[in-house]
Amino acid sequence: MLPNRARVTALLAVPGLLLAGCAAGPSDRRLRVMVPTVAGGGYDFTARTLAITLRESGLAGEVEVFNLTGGMGTVALTRLVHESGNDELLLQMGLGLVGSLHTGSPPVRIGDATPLARLVDEPGTIVVAASSPYRTFDELLVDWRRGRLTAGIGSLPGGPDYLALMLTADAVGLPPDAVTFDQYDGGGGLLAALLSGQADVIVSGLGELRHAVAAGELRVLAVTGPRRVTGLDAPTLRECGYDVEVTNWRGLLAPPGLAQDRLNRLRDLIERLHGRREWRSALRENGWGDAYLPGAAFGDFLASETRRVGALLDRFAA
């Protein structure tokens, strides 16, 4: 059997792939997971891992993952909200969508959808190419404070990479207007920018860079989470002496207007997935933390994150 990442990579080549099976369970009908970003990014990879794991654990017979981009995620969210009562459609989302909704005047809000569950989290990483002269975060910081570095991020302003970059800059004493960065379309563009020298340093979740780190192409100088990542020789920013902690997270939303029995069935499906060994294996293989938070608790978390991220973006824009 192929390793989990290899199986997902195969799926990425066929964005509309339908995972067929005949396992009976609480979701033995067709289930569709909508991704608000292009194929190959963190949301997309999480959704396709979810689809594979639902099938392999015998919890679902058919799961289709498809990408609906536009409006910094608002096109997909609007589609979800307009499909009121449809218990066969889910939206893969996360911190990036929360942030993007603060950058414009979206027609819908996250609170218009039904919170299903928060699934995973992962720290950001501060990464340079293996050929970079910077061996430690403090070495990089010398030139960053002198205005000599261009950073790269793989999310839109307001997304997790942006927040990790700006909160790190704030912690080391750099004002927002002194931070030079370029935005790239997901992990692939970000990696290419770093390896080609367009970016001096990048900030991104580890999941999208893990293969390049393992291949020796990249050097991780620090992680933004609360603790070190197993198997990765890199300190936290707090270990480096800077009071900053940023963790990305991803979860699922369902449409509004679901009948209670249908909502209960969806929640039971994700609850059962969370307890399966196949899901625990996927967490380990992808370096994700188990951030499971179901139902109303996830709704409260979303409301809190919306307020927190809004306040941060207002401060960085001031």
N, C-alpha and C positions, 0 to 999 in steps of 0.2 A: 504493500500500500504506500502511496506517495505521502511524504510529510505534509502537515497541514498547510504550510505556506505554499508548497508546490501545487497542492490541489486548488488553493485559492487563486494562484497565479494563472492556472489553466482556465479558471472561470472568468478572469478579467479579460481574456481574449474574446469572450462571447458575452457581451453585456446583457443580453436578454435571455441567458440560459435559464431553462426551467428545470428544476431539480425534481425528478419524478420518483415516486415510490409508492408503496401500498400500505405503509404502517398506519394502523388505526390509532386514534388518539383524539384529544380535545380539539385539534385543528387538522382534521384529515381532508378538508376541502382546500381549495387554492388559497394561498396567502401571498400577497405581493408586498415587497419592502421597497419603498421609494427612497432614493438617495439624492439629496439636493445639490450635489457637486459632481464633477466629472469623474469618470472611472479612474481608479488607481490611487485615489487619495485615502485619507484615514477613515472617513465615513463609508466610502465604498468598500474598503477592505473589511471593516467591521461588519457591514451588512452581509457580505458574501460569506464571511466566517460564520455568522449567525445562521444563514441559510443552510450551509453545509452541516452544521452541528445539529440543527433541527431535524434534518433528514437522517443523519447517521445515528442519532439517538433514538430514532423511531417515533419522534413526537409529531412529525408533519410529513405529509405525503408529497405535496407540491409547494415549493417556495420559489417565487420569481423575484429577482432583484433588477431594478431598472433605475436609470439616472434621469432626473428631470432638473435641469439647471436653469439659472436665470434669477435676476433680482437678488443676488447674494443669498439665495436660499428661500426667498419669499414666494417664488413661483411654486415651488413644491409645497410649502406650508399652506399657501392659498388653495392649491389642489386638494390637500388633505382636508382642510376645513370645509370646503364645498362638497365633499363626499360624506356628508352627515349620515350616520347610521351604517356605514359600510365597515363591517368587521373583518374584511379581507384585505384591507390596505393599512400599512404602517409606514411611518416616516422615521428613518434613521437620522438622528440629529445629535447635537451636543453643544458644547460651549461656544463653538464658532457661530452657530445660528443665533444664539442669544445675543452675541456681540453684534452681528450684522444687522439685527433689527433696530439697533440704536443709531445706525448711520444714515437712515433715510426716513421716509414716511410710508411704512409698509401697510398694505390694505388689511392685514390680519396680524394677530399677535399669538404668541405661544399659548397664552391663556385661553385662546379660542379652541384649542385642541384638547384631547383627553390624554393626560399623562399616564403612560403605561409602566415604564420602569427605567431607571438609570442602570446601565449594565457594567461599564468598565471605566477605569481611569488610567492615565499614564502621565509621567512627568515630562516636561520639556527637557531638551538637551541643548547645550551650547557646544557647537561642533566646528572644527576646522578640518581642512584636508590633511592627509598624512604628511604631505610635503611642506606644510605650513611651518614657519619658524617658531610659532607659539606652542610651547609644551605645557603650559599651565594657564589657568584663567587669569591669574595675576599678571603674567607676562603679556597676555592679550590686552588686559585692562590699561596698561601703560599707553599703548598706541590708541586705544579707544578713547581715552580721556583727552588725547591730543587731537582728536578729530580726524584720525588717519584711516579709519575703518568704515567699510560699507557692509552692513549686515543684510542677510537675506531671510525672508520669512515665507512660509508656504500657505499662509492664511490671509484673508483680507484684514485690513485694519479693523480691530474689534474682535478678531478671532484669537485662538489660544496662543499662536506663535507671537502675534503682535503684543498681547498682554504680557507674555513671558519676557519679551524683549524690553518693553517699556518699564515693567516693574523691576527688572534687573538693572536697567539704566538708572532708575530712580534710587535704587538701593546703593549704587556706587557713586551717586552724586552727580549724574549727568541730567541736565534738564531736557524735557521732551524735544525742544527745537534743536538740540545738539545731536540727536540720534538720526543718523543717515541710514536708510534701509530701502531695499527694493522688494516688491512682492512678486512671488512666482506661483504658478498654477500647480499646487500640490507638491508632493515629495519628489517626483521625477524632475520637474523643472528646477526645484531648489537644489537638488544634488548636482545637476548639470552646471548650474551657476557657480557652485562652490568649486567643483573640480576644474572648471574652465578659468577660474580666477575672476569672474565677474563679481563674486561676493568673497569677502575676506573671512567671514564667519557666518554661520547660519544658526537659526533657532527653530527647532522642530521637535515633534514627538519622536520617541525612539523607534516606534513600530515601523515607520516609513523609511528609516535609515538603518535598521538592524542588519540587513544583509550586507550593506556597504561597510559598516563598522566591523562585522565579522570577517570581511574580505581584506581588511587592513587598509581600505581606501580613506578612512576617516579617523579622526582623533576626537574623542569626546572630552572636553575640558571640564565640564560640570553638568550636573543635573539640577533641575529646578524643584524637584519634589522634596518631600520631608525626609527621605532616607535614600541611601545608595541603592542602585539597581543591581540585583544579583547577577553575577557574571560580567559586570562592567566595571572596569578600573577607573572610576571617575568620582570625585567628591560631590557632595551637595554644595549649593551656594552658601548655605549656613556654615558648613565646614570651612569654607573659604573666608568666612568672616562677614558675610553679608546677609542681612535679615530679609530674606525673600523666599517665598514658597508659592509656586504656581503648578497646578495640576490640571491637565485637560480631562474631560470626561465625555462619554457618549451614552445616549439612551434612545428610547423609542416613544413616539407619540402615536396615538390612534385618532381617528376622526371624532368629532363631537356627535352627540345625539345617539350613542349606542344604547340599545336595550340592555338592561342590567344583566340578563343572563348571557348575552353575547360578550359584554365587557368582562364578566367573571370568567368566561371561557378563555379569552385572550390572556387575562392576568394569570390564570392557572397554567396556561401554556408556557409563559415566560418563567413562572415560578418553578415548574418542573424542569425546564431547561437549565436553570441556575443550579439545580442539584445534581445534574448529570456529570459523569466523569468526562464525557466528551467535551463539555464546556470548560471544565476545570483544566483539561489538557490544552484547549485553545488559549486560555488565559496564560498559561505558562509559556507556551511556544511563542506567543506574540509579545510577551513582556507586559501584559496588561494587569492592572490591579482589579480585584473583585470589588466593584463599587455598587453592588446591587442595592437598589432602593425602589420598592414598588409603590404603585398606586398613589394614594393621597400624600404620602410622605415625599414622593418624587415631585408632586405638584407643589408642595410647600418649598421644596428645594429650588424648583424652577423660579418661583416668585422671588425668593431670596437672591438667586443668582442674577436675575433681571435687574434688581435694584443695585446689587454690588457692581456689576459690569457697567451699568449706566453711569454710576458715580465715578468709576475709574476713567471711562472714556471722556467724561466731562472734564475731569482733572487734567488729563493728558492734552486735551484740546485747548485748555485755557491759556 
